[in-house]
Each structure stands twice: as structure tokens, then as C-alpha cells.
Amino acid sequence: MVTGVTRLVGILGNPVSHSLSPAIHNAAFHAMGMDWTYVPLPVDAEKLGDGIKGIRAVGFQGANVTVPHKENAIPFLDEISPEARRIGAVNTISFRDGEIKGDNTDWLGILEDLNEKGFDTSGRMVMILGSGGSARATAYAVVSSGADLIVCSRNLRTVRALVDDLQGLFPDRVMEFTPLESAAQVEAPIDLVINTTPLGMSPETESSPWPAGDPLPRCELVYDLVYNPRITRLMKQAREQGLEATNGLGMLVHQAAASFRIWTGVEPPVAVMKSAAEEAYESMSTRTDQ
């Protein structure tokens, strides 16, 4: 029950009706006996600044920021963390000490999930598909942990900026970029492919960032940040070629856990959050199938 003393957080984006984050965070608050509630907050791009100011004015503790606002939220913040500044995108804002502060927990979520899956990115060559806010967080995560990088994107302006920015931070790492349609022609040995684009996300489940008929690199793992559907078109392509493939549900949980720490100062119940994500996902899949 929401009362006059309930602390509120939520997720700013458009759309947010599909988000599993409310279920994940509310399960964690319930398990910890905390009087907090997490709610979806749909907001259009042109109203993002008003949305951030509005939830601050009514007493929210903070919010997650999702597509398409991760980069565009920065001008409305008073302070951003060093990691968010280096990445150039935020996914978590908090209202503390009279200021609006921005953080990025996506990169932590990716590394935590890869580590949990037994994949060490140090010394590996990683291919990233996409060049938006999620790509920036992903690229920062793997390069900061010792990986080399090839970024493939249809937007050569944003992909060039991404690589240039990271090369300035990590001059000893190998970094390249190429058009997405040329990804299959990359000759360098690839250890890990990560899709950061929304291609393949429900309801456009038959789309994929990888061209049909082109072989994927003979890598150890294909990692799709899309988690709805559970098995994406890209994952199917990978498995048809005998490659291991996984979705981004684990990353979602671990980035949520990091946001939870920022807002509450309390260590989150990660196992509870994982179970809630699975249950919410199954419920969403059942509704979609009906």
C-alpha cells in the first residue's frame, strides 16, 4: 500500500509498459521490508526535462532512465558520475543534497552477468552491434575490463564518436568500427558478440541486427541485450550455427541491483530480484501469447 510516507522511484522512458523493472524492484523492497514503491513513468522525449523536474517536485527519490532518454537526460542533471560521463549516457538518476545526480549502472550489469556466466572479457576481442546509449555502456564495460573492440553500426557518426571517445580513455586498447552491414566481413577473430540494438525486441520478433544468411563469427558467446522474447532471432541464428547464445535478462537484474544500492544505500537481495524477473517475464509472455 502506498501511503504518505512511501518513498517513490520509477522508470522514465517511452514505452515503459513492457518493463520488468517495477516487478524486480518492488519484489526487492517487499523482501527487505522497505516502504518503497517503483512505478512506470512514460514520458515523451520533448517532455523529458519536465518529467525529471516533476518527479523531483513530488518527492521521488530517483528513477531509472531507459530508451530513448539515456543520452538526452544529461543536460537536465546537476551532476553525473565519472563513469556516466565517460560513457555519455545515464540510466539512473537520484535526488540528493538538493541536486539531480546521474549514474550509469548498465556497464556494471553487463560485467556482473558476464562474470556470472563465466566469461572473462580481459584480453578478448568483442564485437558490439549498435552505437547508442546501451552500446556506449557495453563498450565501456568490456574495454575497461581489458577487452579489444570492434563496433558495428548503421550510424557512422555515432559509432565514430563512440570509438574516438573510448580510445582517448583507453589508448592501449585496440578499437575499430565498421558499418553494420559489413559486420560479417570482419576478418579478426571474435570471442564475444553483443547486440545492443532493439532489433528483435517484441513485437518485431523476426528482425535481427545480423543479416539473414550471413555467418556469425565463430565466437564463444553471442549475447543479446534484448530479453523479450526470451529467444531472439539473433539467438536463433547463433544456435543454428552451433554457437552459445544468451539474452539480457541477467544484465537487467544486475543493473537494477546497482541502482537499488544508489537509491537506498542498502545491499539488494539479488536472488529475489532474479526470481521476480523470471516470474514477471513468464507472466508477460503468457499475456502476449493469449
N, C-alpha and C positions, 0 to 999 in steps of 0.2 A: 504494500500500500504506500502510495506517495503522500507524504504529509508536508507540513510547513517547514520541517527541518530536514527533509530528504535532500541529499546532495545529488545534483544532476550532472551528467555528462552525456555525450551523444556522438553522432557521426554526421558530418556535413558533406553532402555530395549530391549528385544528380545523375542517375537514380540511386536511391538507397533502400528501396523496398526489398531488394534481394539480399541485403547484407545479413551475414550471420553474426556480426559484431554485437548487436543487442543481446542475443541469446548467450553468447560467450561471456560477456561482462556481467550480465545480470545473474548468471549462474555463479560466477565468482563472488559477487557481492553477497548473494544468499549464503553461500558456503562459509563465508567469513563473518556472517552476522553483521554486515555493514548496511547502514541505512542510506544506500546509494541506488540510483536508477540510471540506466543508459537507454537513450531513445534515438530513433532515426530523425534526422533533421534535413529534409530535402530543401535545397536552395539552388537557384539558377546562378549561372556564372556572373551575370551583371548585378546580382544582389548579394554576392559573397561578403563584401565588406559590411553591409548592413546586417547580414546574418551573424557574423562574428561579433559585432558590437551588440547586437540584440541579445544573444545568449549570455554575453557577459553582463549586460544590464539587468537581466532577470535572475542572476545568481548562479549560473552554471559554473562548475569547477574547471571545465575544459571540454574538448571534443577531439575526436579523430577527424581527419580530412581525407577524403577519397576523391576519385576521379569525378570531374575533371579539374579539381581545385588544388592539387598538391603543390604546383609551382605558383599558381596565381594568388595563393593565400599570403605569400611572403610580404608583399607591400603593406598588408594590414596588421603586421606584427611589430611589437616594440623591440623584441629581442629573439634571436634564434640561436640554437646550439651550434657549436663548431661543426658537428657532423652534418646537420641540416644545411648549414651554409656551404660546406664543401659539396654536398650532393646537389644543392639548388632546388630542394623540394622539402616540404614538411608533410607529415601525416598525423601529427599530434600537437594540439595547442593546449595551453593551460593558462589560467588567470591567477597570477601570484604577485604579491607585493605591488599591487596596483598596475601591473603590466601584463601585456599579452605575449606569452612566450611560445616559441615554436620548436619542436623537436622532430627528428625522423627516427622511427623505430623499425621501419621496413627493413633496413640493412641488417639490423640485429636479428630480426625474424628469419631472414634468409639464411644467415650463417648458423643460427641455432638449429634450424631444420636440417640443413645440410650436414652439420655435425652429428645430429641425432640419427641421420641416415648413414653415417659412417663415411661421408665424403669429405676429404680434406682438400681444400682448394689451393693450398700452398704449392707452388711450382707447377701448377696445371695451366692448360690453355682453355679458356672459357669463351664460348660464343654466346652473345646476347642478342636476342631478336627484339628490336624496338629501341626507341631513344627518348621516351617520355619520362615522367617523374619516377615511375617504377623501375625503368631501365637505369636511371641515374643512381637510385638506391642500390640496385643489384650490382651495378658495375663498381660502385664504391666498396661494397661489401667484399666482393671477390678480389679486387685489386689490393685493398688494404690488408687482406689476409695472404697476399703473396702470389696471386694468380696473374697470368698474362691475359690479354683480352682482344677479342675481335667483336665489334658491334656492327650489326646488320640492320639497316633501317631504310624505309622509303623516303624519309625526310633527311636529306643530306645536310641541311643547315643545322638541325638539332643534333644529329649524330656527330658531326664535325665538332660542334661546341662541346658535346659531352666528352669526347676523346681528348680534345685540347685541354679542357679543364682538369681532367684526371691526370693527364701527362704532366701538367705543371705541379700537381701534388705528389706524384709518384714517378719521377723522371727515370728511374731504373727499370720500370716495368715495360714490357713490350705491349703496345696498343695500336690497333688498326681499326679501320671502318670500311664498310663496303655496302653498296645498295642491297636491300633485302632480296631482290630478285636474283642477285648474283651469289647468294649465300652458299648454294650447292656447289659452286665452282671454287670455293676456298680450298686451297691445297694443304694448308697447315694442318697437322694432326690436332684434333679437338678432343678434349677429355669430357667436357660438360657443355650441353646446350640448354640455355634458359630462355623461355619465351616470356617477355614482359608486356606483350601487346594484349588487347582484349579479344583478339581473333580466336574464335572457337567458343566464346562465352555464350551461355544461354541468353536469348533464344536462337542465336546464329550458330548452332552447334556443328554445322557442316563446314564452317570456314576454318582455315588454318593459316598460320603465317608461313608455313613451308609449302612450296609449290607441289601439287599432286604429281606423282610420277618421278620426282627428283629424289635421289637417295640422301638420307640424313648422314652426317658424319658418323664414322664408326667410333662413337664415344661410349663412355661408361654409363652415362645417365642423361636422359632428356627430362628437364624439369619445367613444367608448365605452371606459371603462377595462377592461371585460371583454375578454379576448383569447382565450377558449375558449368558443364556436367562433370561428374567425378572422373570419367574417362573422356578426355577431349579428343578432337580429331587429330591433333598433333601427337597425342599419346598413342592413338591407334596406329598412326603412320610409323611411329618408332617401334612399337611392338611387332608390327608386321615385318619389320626388318631385323627382328631379334634383339632389339635394344631394350634396356630397362628404362621405364618411364614412370613419373610420378606427378601428382598435381600439387597445388599450392596451399592446401588446407593446413598443413603443418606450419607453414610460414605465417599464415593468418593468425594462428593461435599464438605463436611466439612473439609476433609484433604486438598483439593485443596485451600479452603479459607485460611487455616492456612499457606500454602506455599506462597500464594499470599501476605500475610502480611509480611512474612520474606523477600521476594524479593523487594517489593515496599515500605514498611513502611506505606501503606495505608490500611484503613479498606475496605474489599472487599464487593461487592454487592451480598450477598449470595442468595437472591431471584432470581437475574438474572442468577447466576451460576446454580441454581436448574432448572430453565426453560430451560437453554441451554443443561443441561444434559439430560433432558427428550426429548427434540427435537432431539438431536443427537442420543439418544438411539432409538427413533422411526424410524428415518431415516436409521440407521444401521439395524434394524430389518426388515424393508421393503426391503432393498437390499439383505439381507440374504434369505428372503423368495422367491425372484424372481429367 
